[in-house]
Amino acid sequence: MRFLFLGMALIVLNSCGAGVRGELGKACMASGRSAANPALCSCVQRTANLNLSGRDQKLAATFFEDPQRAQDTRQSDNAGDEAFWLRYRAFTDTAQRQCR
């Protein structure tokens, strides 16, 4: 079993596919995390494509390089940030189930 942190969410991953594309897939591969590999990062990207807009994906991808940004977004009182965080949590929950 492998673990990958996406912002503030821990995703348990094994493998699911190949060929990494998209904002989150590329950020996942570039993260330097031991669990990151093409199959895992592709699965995360596919899940993002089904659950997040392109704009949401760009923001979520920044969490790989700047975990504090994830924390700041999660704790924000801004209505837009709060709405994003609900979508992001739904995405991470789905990715955790799908990318095992």
Kinemage of the C-alpha trace (Angstrom):
@kinemage 1
@onewidth
@group {chain A} dominant
@subgroup {mainchain}
@vectorlist {calphas} color= white
{ca met a 1} P 0.000 0.000 0.000
{ca arg a 2} L 1.318 3.458 -0.876
{ca phe a 3} L 0.391 6.838 0.476
{ca leu a 4} L 0.307 10.190 -1.293
{ca phe a 5} L -0.494 13.533 0.288
{ca leu a 6} L -2.629 15.892 -1.757
{ca gly a 7} L -2.650 19.083 0.167
{ca met a 8} L -4.138 18.193 3.522
{ca ala a 9} L -5.634 14.877 2.406
{ca leu a 10} L -3.915 11.512 2.597
{ca ile a 11} L -4.746 9.271 -0.319
{ca val a 12} L -3.997 5.570 -0.192
{ca leu a 13} L -2.823 4.516 -3.636
{ca asn a 14} L -1.644 1.458 -5.446
{ca ser a 15} L -1.804 1.656 -9.258
{ca cys a 16} L -4.315 2.462 -11.985
{ca gly a 17} L -3.134 3.383 -15.471
{ca ala a 18} L -0.219 4.942 -17.303
{ca gly a 19} L 0.620 8.171 -19.123
{ca val a 20} L 0.665 11.292 -16.990
{ca arg a 21} L -1.074 14.418 -18.243
{ca gly a 22} L -2.870 17.355 -16.714
{ca glu a 23} L -2.149 19.790 -13.912
{ca leu a 24} L -2.502 17.390 -10.996
{ca gly a 25} L -0.872 14.458 -12.751
{ca lys a 26} L 2.204 16.501 -13.566
{ca ala a 27} L 2.340 18.050 -10.084
{ca cys a 28} L 2.043 14.571 -8.604
{ca met a 29} L 4.963 13.281 -10.681
{ca ala a 30} L 7.096 16.334 -9.886
{ca ser a 31} L 6.366 16.120 -6.174
{ca gly a 32} L 9.283 13.829 -5.390
{ca arg a 33} L 7.109 11.728 -3.105
{ca ser a 34} L 8.021 8.050 -2.935
{ca ala a 35} L 4.479 6.922 -3.812
{ca ala a 36} L 4.353 9.033 -6.963
{ca asn a 37} L 4.620 7.038 -10.177
{ca pro a 38} L 2.943 7.287 -13.594
{ca ala a 39} L 0.143 4.866 -12.761
{ca leu a 40} L -0.760 6.552 -9.497
{ca cys a 41} L -0.482 10.094 -10.780
{ca ser a 42} L -2.528 9.252 -13.883
{ca cys a 43} L -5.280 7.850 -11.703
{ca val a 44} L -5.280 10.988 -9.585
{ca gln a 45} L -5.513 13.086 -12.769
{ca arg a 46} L -8.373 11.015 -14.180
{ca thr a 47} L -10.243 11.430 -10.913
{ca ala a 48} L -9.583 15.173 -10.963
{ca asn a 49} L -10.911 15.394 -14.522
{ca leu a 50} L -14.211 13.945 -13.314
{ca asn a 51} L -14.486 16.019 -10.154
{ca leu a 52} L -12.715 19.360 -10.561
{ca ser a 53} L -12.801 22.178 -13.087
{ca gly a 54} L -9.580 23.193 -14.808
{ca arg a 55} L -9.340 26.179 -12.479
{ca asp a 56} L -9.783 23.944 -9.426
{ca gln a 57} L -7.123 21.565 -10.737
{ca lys a 58} L -4.631 24.391 -11.141
{ca leu a 59} L -5.181 25.500 -7.566
{ca ala a 60} L -4.998 21.944 -6.215
{ca ala a 61} L -1.756 21.335 -8.137
{ca thr a 62} L -0.120 24.194 -6.238
{ca phe a 63} L -0.634 22.275 -2.994
{ca phe a 64} L 2.109 19.817 -3.984
{ca glu a 65} L 4.750 22.558 -3.869
{ca asp a 66} L 3.136 24.716 -1.210
{ca pro a 67} L 1.274 22.725 1.475
{ca gln a 68} L 0.777 25.951 3.424
{ca arg a 69} L -1.417 27.202 0.582
{ca ala a 70} L -3.661 24.171 1.120
{ca gln a 71} L -3.858 24.956 4.810
{ca asp a 72} L -4.614 28.616 4.132
{ca thr a 73} L -7.323 27.686 1.622
{ca arg a 74} L -8.884 25.183 4.012
{ca gln a 75} L -8.996 27.724 6.839
{ca ser a 76} L -10.124 30.662 4.715
{ca asp a 77} L -13.377 32.437 5.510
{ca asn a 78} L -13.761 33.388 1.835
{ca ala a 79} L -16.925 31.820 0.376
{ca gly a 80} L -15.115 30.885 -2.849
{ca asp a 81} L -12.339 29.130 -0.939
{ca glu a 82} L -14.885 27.302 1.199
{ca ala a 83} L -16.766 26.108 -1.884
{ca phe a 84} L -13.508 25.022 -3.511
{ca trp a 85} L -12.487 23.093 -0.392
{ca leu a 86} L -15.747 21.134 -0.426
{ca arg a 87} L -15.133 20.180 -4.071
{ca tyr a 88} L -11.494 19.366 -3.318
{ca arg a 89} L -12.432 17.112 -0.385
{ca ala a 90} L -14.961 15.289 -2.575
{ca phe a 91} L -12.194 14.805 -5.154
{ca thr a 92} L -9.692 13.460 -2.609
{ca asp a 93} L -12.307 11.111 -1.134
{ca thr a 94} L -13.073 9.777 -4.616
{ca ala a 95} L -9.390 9.457 -5.507
{ca gln a 96} L -8.782 7.507 -2.317
{ca arg a 97} L -11.470 4.999 -3.330
{ca gln a 98} L -10.586 4.853 -7.044
{ca cys a 99} L -6.797 4.833 -7.001
{ca arg a 100} L -6.062 1.789 -4.876
